[in-house]
Amino acid sequence: MKNTKKETTATQQKPDPRTAKTDEESAVLAAIAAMLGPDRAMGERLHAIIKASAPTLVAKLWYGMPAYAKDGKVICFFRSGQKFKERYMTFGFNSEANLDEGRMWPIAFALKELTAAEGSRIGALVKKAVS
């Protein structure tokens, strides 16, 4: 059966970007909720720290991991240690993050626990990364 021009145009329209952002945020929150025990708690805190430190970043899934992007490019991400059978959660930055400092700087961190001190450090790094 032939589609009418109106039906074809309706199916080819781009999705509303506001809806897409909400869907991506929901997918990130679902991925965090699927983490087990301590990783889930750290994931929830990391999400809150990142969103508070850089509200302009957009949450999205990146290779199945929670990530935060600016202008469509992932700035930072974290992954559960359980996903890769590691003994720690990883929090990292991509090359788009403005963290350059001399000739060498860290881009990934192992997290076994997320205390106020680590939270403050991560918040400051995220702010610097998007500056």
C-alpha positions, 0 to 999 in steps of 0.5 A: 500500500502506498503512503501518502505524502503527508504520512511519509513526511511525518515519519521522516521528521526529526525527533524533538531535541528536548524529548531526545535529551529527556530520553537520554537522561532516562537511559543514563538513570536506568543504567545507573539503577542497573548497577549493583550495590556500591557502584549504584550508590557511587553512580548516583552521586557521580551523576549528581556531582557532574550535573551540579558542576556542569549543568550544560553537559548532556547525559547520554549512554556511551558504549553502554556507560553513563557519559556527559557531553558538550556539543555532542562530544563526550567530555567525561564518563564512568563505568561500573567495575562489575561490568568489566569484572574490575575491583573499582569503578572508573571515572574518566575524561575524553580528549575534548575535556580541557584538562591539559596541564604541561606534558602529562595529566591524568584522564582516568581515575579508579574509585573504590569509594566516593567520599566528600573529598573525592566528590569535591575533586571530581566536581572541580575537574568537571568544571575545568573540563568544560571551561 
